[in-house]
Amino acid sequence: MARQIRPFRGPDGTNWGVEVQVPGASNAMIVFHHPGGKTARLDRYAWDIWSGPESRSVTSRVAPEKVMQSLTEEKLALLFRRSMPVSNDLSRVNGKA
């Protein structure tokens, strides 16, 4: 199955690729892929809360296509503002990497 990625222009003008990953019954991870593409170090992610009929059953899974269709530009902008880096360059506990 091919990955479904749609474009999103960030507030600073960067063109990100948006992908839906790990969909559950009531949420899905929205990944913002940095255009550099050589590393995931600059990618970002946020959780989207799903409120469709699938959210009422713990054994259901929402289809990634349904989540992608529900993502408006306004919702993507909100998720991007709330997003976190996939990876960071901070050292681990006690300064050891």
C-alpha positions, 0 to 999 in steps of 0.5 A: 500500500502506497503512503498517502502524503499531502502538502502543507505550507507551514507558517514560515513558508516551509512545504511539509508533507503530511501523513496519517500514521498509527490510526487507532479507534479514537486517535491518529498520529499526524506526521509532518515530514520535513522537505529535506527528506534525508533524515527524520530528525526535523519531522514533527508529529501531533495527535488528532482525536477522532470522534467518528463511530469507530471511537466508540469501540476499542476494537475498531480502527479508523481508516487513515484515508478518513482521517486524511479527508477530515484534515482541513487547512485550518485543522492542519495549522492547529495540529502543526502549532501543537506538534512536537519534534519526532527527534531532538538533539538533547542529551539523555539523563545525566548528560549521557547520550 
